Amino acid sequence: MIQLHNVSLAYQRDASALRNINLKVGKGEFVFLTGPSGAGKTTLLRLLYGALTPTRGEVLIDGQNISRIAASQIPQLRRSIGVVFQDFKLLQSRTVFENVAVTLEVLGWGRGDIGKKTMHILKQMGIESKYNLITQRLSGGEQQRVALARALVNDPKILLADEPTGNLDDANKNQILNIFKEANVRGTTVVVATHDRRLIEHGHKRLITLNKGEIVEQVEKEENRDEQAF
């Protein structure tokens, strides 16, 4: 589903954000990216949804080399990718419903189907009662759920999440992790960038560690372990 071959990206002439990245993430896999601040986690995610173009190497998403496609084709690519940004990027003057429904509007869904699907995903997230509230009135945990609902409402092939549990308490972290797992069970390939060790330990998924723009370690998921709450 995701393949990177000898990928490097330099922001400046003598400073590389990523160096010689080789990575494969299979269809339906769940992967954590970790590493210290500045390790390259966010940069790697931005490559995967076409916000950045590598200086060298190839990035393939579902068999398509996105490092070579025209800029006009990027919106079509993103229709199959859900993204949860670290700062949410919600439309603060819009309601919860409007923030989630916009994904389906862009895809050309009919009004009736948009309403049903949006309310269904809000119910899954436990925030259906907030549907008519302006998002700036929500707590951080509630805003995170709206961001997740927006990313998952169209059942994307790939879900990318950048530090999705920052500033959340343990109960909310556990709930967010369960949402990721449920999406993964339904067939979505999940890539989560995080420095949250507790999230990683309770996730029991494949772990890829970045440092200074390079992959320094890959650890396969631990099998046959009971998944515990935080």
Backbone hydrogen bonds in HBPLUS format (Angstrom, degrees):
<---DONOR---> <-ACCEPTOR-->    atom                        ^
c    i                          cat <-CA-CA->   ^        H-A-AA   ^      H-
h    n   atom  resd res      DA  || num        DHA   H-A  angle D-A-AA Bond
n    s   type  num  typ     dist DA aas  dist angle  dist       angle   num
A0062-ASP N   A0001-MET O   2.66 MM  61  4.50 170.9  1.67 140.6 144.0     1
A0002-ILE N   A0025-VAL O   3.00 MM  23  4.99 160.5  2.04 150.5 153.3     2
A0025-VAL N   A0002-ILE O   2.85 MM  23  4.99 161.0  1.88 145.7 149.3     3
A0003-GLN N   A0060-LEU O   2.93 MM  57  5.02 155.6  1.99 148.5 151.0     4
A0060-LEU N   A0003-GLN O   2.77 MM  57  5.02 175.1  1.77 159.7 161.4     5
A0004-LEU N   A0023-LEU O   2.79 MM  19  5.02 155.6  1.85 150.4 154.8     6
A0023-LEU N   A0004-LEU O   3.01 MM  19  5.02 153.6  2.08 131.9 138.4     7
A0005-HIS N   A0058-GLU O   2.96 MM  53  5.23 163.7  1.98 150.3 155.5     8
A0058-GLU N   A0005-HIS O   3.13 MM  53  5.23 155.2  2.20 138.3 145.4     9
A0007-VAL N   A0021-ILE O   3.00 MM  14  4.76 169.6  2.01 133.6 130.8    10
A0021-ILE N   A0007-VAL O   2.76 MM  14  4.76 169.5  1.77 134.0 135.6    11
A0008-SER N   A0056-ARG O   2.93 MM  48  5.14 157.5  1.98 138.4 140.3    12
A0055-THR N   A0008-SER O   2.83 MM  47  5.70 131.7  2.07 136.4 150.3    13
A0056-ARG N   A0008-SER O   3.12 MM  48  5.14 157.6  2.17 142.7 140.0    14
A0009-LEU N   A0018-LEU O   2.98 MM   9  5.03 157.7  2.03 126.9 128.6    15
A0017-ALA N   A0009-LEU O   2.73 MM   8  5.58 147.1  1.83 150.5 161.9    16
A0018-LEU N   A0009-LEU O   3.16 MM   9  5.03 160.2  2.20 139.5 142.2    17
A0012-GLN N   A0015-ALA O   3.49 MM   3  5.11 175.7  2.50 144.6 144.6    18
A0015-ALA N   A0012-GLN O   3.32 MM   3  5.11 158.8  2.36  99.6 105.8    19
A0019-ARG N   A0213-GLY O   2.73 MM 194  5.51 156.9  1.78 150.3 143.0    20
A0029-GLU N   A0026-GLY O   3.10 MM   3  5.39 150.8  2.19 136.4 131.8    21
A0190-VAL N   A0029-GLU O   2.93 MM 161  6.37 154.8  2.00 156.2 163.1    22
A0031-VAL N   A0190-VAL O   2.84 MM 159  6.19 162.2  1.87 154.5 159.8    23
A0192-VAL N   A0031-VAL O   2.91 MM 161  6.34 163.1  1.94 161.2 165.8    24
A0032-PHE N   A0206-ARG O   2.86 MM 174  6.20 166.9  1.88 163.4 167.6    25
A0208-ILE N   A0032-PHE O   2.86 MM 176  6.13 160.4  1.90 158.7 165.3    26
A0033-LEU N   A0192-VAL O   2.73 MM 159  5.97 161.1  1.76 146.0 148.4    27
A0194-THR N   A0033-LEU O   2.81 MM 161  6.17 164.4  1.83 177.4 175.2    28
A0034-THR N   A0208-ILE O   2.88 MM 174  6.25 157.7  1.93 158.4 162.1    29
A0210-LEU N   A0034-THR O   2.77 MM 176  6.11 167.7  1.79 158.6 159.9    30
A0039-ALA N   A0036-PRO O   3.02 MM   3  5.46 141.7  2.17 143.1 140.2    31
A0213-GLY N   A0039-ALA O   2.84 MM 174  5.29 143.4  1.97 130.0 137.0    32
A0044-LEU N   A0040-GLY O   2.95 MM   4  6.06 155.1  2.02 147.4 153.7    33
A0045-LEU N   A0041-LYS O   3.08 MM   4  6.43 159.6  2.12 150.5 155.6    34
A0046-ARG N   A0042-THR O   2.92 MM   4  6.17 157.7  1.97 151.5 157.9    35
A0047-LEU N   A0043-THR O   3.06 MM   4  6.35 141.3  2.21 143.5 153.4    36
A0048-LEU N   A0044-LEU O   3.23 MM   4  6.56 145.4  2.36 142.0 150.9    37
A0048-LEU N   A0045-LEU O   2.96 MM   3  5.08 120.7  2.32  96.9 112.2    38
A0049-TYR N   A0045-LEU O   3.29 MM   4  6.76 136.7  2.49 148.4 158.8    39
A0051-ALA N   A0046-ARG O   2.89 MM   5  5.09 140.5  2.05 160.5 160.0    40
A0050-GLY N   A0047-LEU O   3.28 MM   3  5.16 164.2  2.30 101.8 105.1    41
A0066-ILE N   A0059-VAL O   2.84 MM   7  5.82 132.3  2.07 158.4 173.3    42
A0061-ILE N   A0064-GLN O   2.85 MM   3  5.17 155.8  1.90 145.7 145.8    43
A0064-GLN N   A0061-ILE O   2.96 MM   3  5.17 166.3  1.98 113.6 117.0    44
A0068-ARG N   A0065-ASN O   3.27 MM   3  5.90 164.1  2.29 113.2 117.3    45
A0073-GLN N   A0070-ALA O   2.91 MM   3  5.46 157.6  1.96 115.8 123.0    46
A0074-ILE N   A0071-ALA O   3.22 MM   3  5.44 157.5  2.28 106.7 113.3    47
A0077-LEU N   A0073-GLN O   3.22 MM   4  6.57 155.6  2.28 149.8 156.7    48
A0078-ARG N   A0074-ILE O   3.00 MM   4  6.30 157.5  2.06 158.7 164.5    49
A0079-ARG N   A0076-GLN O   3.22 MM   3  5.41 152.3  2.30 102.8 111.0    50
A0080-SER N   A0077-LEU O   3.22 MM   3  6.13 168.1  2.23 123.7 126.6    51
A0081-ILE N   A0078-ARG O   3.17 MM   3  4.92 166.2  2.19 102.0 105.8    52
A0157-LYS N   A0080-SER O   2.98 MM  77  5.36 127.3  2.27 122.9 135.3    53
A0158-ILE N   A0080-SER O   3.19 MM  78  6.54 157.2  2.24 156.4 162.7    54
A0082-GLY N   A0158-ILE O   2.78 MM  76  6.17 167.8  1.79 162.8 164.5    55
A0160-LEU N   A0082-GLY O   2.78 MM  78  6.15 164.9  1.81 162.6 166.3    56
A0084-VAL N   A0160-LEU O   2.77 MM  76  6.21 155.4  1.83 156.9 165.0    57
A0162-ASP N   A0084-VAL O   2.93 MM  78  6.19 166.8  1.95 171.1 171.6    58
A0088-PHE N   A0085-PHE O   3.05 MM   3  4.80 163.2  2.08 105.4 107.4    59
A0089-LYS N   A0087-ASP O   2.72 MM   2  5.64 145.8  1.83 102.5  94.4    60
A0094-ARG N   A0091-LEU O   2.97 MM   3  5.47 164.3  2.00 120.9 125.3    61
A0135-THR N   A0094-ARG O   3.18 MM  41  6.52 161.1  2.22 165.9 160.1    62
A0099-ASN N   A0095-THR O   2.97 MM   4  6.23 155.0  2.04 151.2 157.8    63
A0096-VAL N   A0133-LEU O   2.89 MM  37  5.93 132.5  2.12 154.7 166.5    64
A0100-VAL N   A0096-VAL O   3.23 MM   4  6.52 150.3  2.32 151.4 158.2    65
A0097-PHE N   A0131-TYR O   2.92 MM  34  4.88 160.9  1.96 143.7 138.2    66
A0101-ALA N   A0097-PHE O   2.83 MM   4  5.94 168.3  1.85 160.3 164.4    67
A0102-VAL N   A0098-GLU O   3.18 MM   4  6.02 144.9  2.31 141.1 146.3    68
A0103-THR N   A0100-VAL O   3.35 MM   3  6.14 149.7  2.45 118.6 123.3    69
A0104-LEU N   A0101-ALA O   2.97 MM   3  5.44 121.3  2.32 111.4 124.8    70
A0105-GLU N   A0101-ALA O   2.99 MM   4  6.27 151.7  2.07 152.7 161.7    71
A0106-VAL N   A0102-VAL O   3.03 MM   4  6.18 158.8  2.07 148.9 152.6    72
A0109-TRP N   A0104-LEU O   3.10 MM   5  5.58 171.1  2.11 155.7 152.9    73
A0108-GLY N   A0105-GLU O   3.03 MM   3  5.13 156.3  2.08 102.6 110.1    74
A0114-ILE N   A0110-GLY O   2.91 MM   4  6.09 153.3  1.98 154.7 163.4    75
A0115-GLY N   A0111-ARG O   3.03 MM   4  6.29 160.0  2.07 150.5 154.7    76
A0116-LYS N   A0112-GLY O   3.14 MM   4  6.42 164.0  2.17 150.2 153.7    77
A0117-LYS N   A0113-ASP O   2.93 MM   4  6.00 170.8  1.94 152.2 155.2    78
A0118-THR N   A0114-ILE O   2.89 MM   4  5.84 161.3  1.92 149.4 155.4    79
A0119-MET N   A0115-GLY O   3.10 MM   4  6.14 167.8  2.12 146.1 149.8    80
A0120-HIS N   A0116-LYS O   3.00 MM   4  6.09 146.3  2.12 140.5 150.4    81
A0121-ILE N   A0117-LYS O   3.05 MM   4  6.31 160.8  2.09 150.5 153.7    82
A0122-LEU N   A0118-THR O   3.01 MM   4  6.22 155.0  2.07 148.5 156.1    83
A0123-LYS N   A0119-MET O   2.97 MM   4  6.09 148.1  2.08 139.9 147.9    84
A0124-GLN N   A0120-HIS O   3.05 MM   4  6.38 153.2  2.13 143.7 150.9    85
A0125-MET N   A0121-ILE O   3.05 MM   4  6.30 143.6  2.19 140.5 149.8    86
A0127-ILE N   A0122-LEU O   2.95 MM   5  5.34 161.7  1.99 158.7 155.3    87
A0126-GLY N   A0123-LYS O   2.99 MM   3  4.93 150.6  2.08  99.4 108.8    88
A0130-LYS N   A0127-ILE O   2.95 MM   3  5.37 156.9  2.01 113.4 121.0    89
A0131-TYR N   A0128-GLU O   3.30 MM   3  5.37 164.9  2.33 111.6 112.4    90
A0133-LEU N   A0130-LYS O   2.94 MM   3  5.45 171.5  1.95 128.6 130.1    91
A0137-ARG N   A0134-ILE O   3.02 MM   3  5.79 165.3  2.04 124.7 129.5    92
A0138-LEU N   A0135-THR O   3.04 MM   3  5.40 167.3  2.05 116.8 120.0    93
A0143-GLN N   A0139-SER O   2.91 MM   4  6.17 158.2  1.96 153.1 159.2    94
A0144-GLN N   A0140-GLY O   2.98 MM   4  6.19 150.1  2.08 144.0 152.3    95
A0145-ARG N   A0141-GLY O   3.15 MM   4  6.43 145.7  2.27 138.1 146.5    96
A0146-VAL N   A0142-GLU O   3.03 MM   4  6.39 149.4  2.12 146.6 154.9    97
A0147-ALA N   A0143-GLN O   2.95 MM   4  6.27 160.3  1.99 150.5 155.4    98
A0148-LEU N   A0144-GLN O   2.95 MM   4  6.22 151.5  2.03 143.8 151.8    99
A0149-ALA N   A0145-ARG O   2.82 MM   4  6.03 157.7  1.87 146.2 152.6   100
A0150-ARG N   A0146-VAL O   2.89 MM   4  6.15 161.0  1.93 153.6 158.2   101
A0151-ALA N   A0147-ALA O   3.09 MM   4  6.28 151.1  2.17 140.3 147.9   102
A0152-LEU N   A0148-LEU O   2.94 MM   4  6.10 141.3  2.10 148.3 158.8   103
A0153-VAL N   A0149-ALA O   2.90 MM   4  5.62 129.6  2.16 150.7 158.9   104
A0155-ASP N   A0152-LEU O   2.93 MM   3  5.24 159.2  1.97 125.5 124.5   105
A0189-THR N   A0157-LYS O   2.85 MM  32  6.14 168.1  1.87 155.8 151.6   106
A0159-LEU N   A0189-THR O   2.75 MM  30  6.13 157.7  1.80 165.0 168.8   107
A0191-VAL N   A0159-LEU O   2.90 MM  32  6.27 161.5  1.93 168.9 174.5   108
A0161-ALA N   A0191-VAL O   2.98 MM  30  6.41 155.7  2.04 158.9 162.6   109
A0193-ALA N   A0161-ALA O   2.79 MM  32  6.13 169.9  1.80 174.2 174.8   110
A0163-GLU N   A0193-ALA O   2.67 MM  30  5.53 154.4  1.73 151.4 160.2   111
A0168-LEU N   A0165-THR O   3.19 MM   3  5.46 154.8  2.26 134.6 129.7   112
A0173-LYS N   A0169-ASP O   2.93 MM   4  6.20 155.0  1.99 154.2 162.4   113
A0174-ASN N   A0170-ASP O   2.99 MM   4  6.18 160.5  2.03 151.0 154.7   114
A0175-GLN N   A0171-ALA O   3.14 MM   4  6.40 154.4  2.21 142.8 149.8   115
A0176-ILE N   A0172-ASN O   2.91 MM   4  6.14 159.3  1.95 151.6 156.7   116
A0177-LEU N   A0173-LYS O   2.94 MM   4  6.18 162.7  1.97 151.8 156.5   117
A0178-ASN N   A0174-ASN O   3.00 MM   4  6.23 154.6  2.07 144.9 151.6   118
A0179-ILE N   A0175-GLN O   3.02 MM   4  6.31 147.2  2.13 143.7 152.4   119
A0180-PHE N   A0176-ILE O   3.04 MM   4  6.41 156.6  2.10 152.2 157.9   120
A0181-LYS N   A0177-LEU O   2.98 MM   4  6.28 159.8  2.03 150.1 155.7   121
A0182-GLU N   A0178-ASN O   2.89 MM   4  6.10 153.8  1.96 146.7 153.5   122
A0183-ALA N   A0179-ILE O   3.04 MM   4  6.28 159.1  2.08 149.1 154.3   123
A0184-ASN N   A0180-PHE O   2.94 MM   4  6.18 154.2  2.01 147.6 155.3   124
A0185-VAL N   A0181-LYS O   2.88 MM   4  6.15 151.6  1.96 147.6 154.8   125
A0186-ARG N   A0182-GLU O   3.14 MM   4  6.42 142.8  2.29 140.3 149.7   126
A0186-ARG N   A0183-ALA O   3.15 MM   3  5.14 124.1  2.47  92.8 107.0   127
A0188-THR N   A0183-ALA O   3.14 MM   5  5.65 159.9  2.18 146.9 140.8   128
A0187-GLY N   A0184-ASN O   2.95 MM   3  5.15 157.7  2.00 106.4 113.1   129
A0200-ILE N   A0196-ASP O   3.19 MM   4  6.53 160.2  2.23 151.0 156.3   130
A0201-GLU N   A0197-ARG O   2.85 MM   4  6.03 164.8  1.87 152.2 156.5   131
A0202-HIS N   A0198-ARG O   3.03 MM   4  6.10 154.0  2.09 145.3 151.2   132
A0203-GLY N   A0199-LEU O   2.96 MM   4  5.96 120.4  2.33 135.6 150.7   133
A0203-GLY N   A0200-ILE O   3.14 MM   3  5.02 139.5  2.31  94.3 106.2   134
A0207-LEU N   A0219-VAL O   2.77 MM  12  5.05 167.5  1.78 155.9 159.9   135
A0219-VAL N   A0207-LEU O   2.76 MM  12  5.05 165.8  1.78 154.1 159.1   136
A0209-THR N   A0217-GLU O   2.85 MM   8  5.13 172.0  1.86 152.1 154.9   137
A0216-VAL N   A0209-THR O   2.87 MM   7  5.79 156.5  1.93 152.8 160.7   138
A0211-ASN N   A0214-GLU O   2.87 MM   3  5.43 151.3  1.95 150.0 159.5   139
A0214-GLU N   A0211-ASN O   3.12 MM   3  5.43 157.4  2.17 110.4 117.3   140
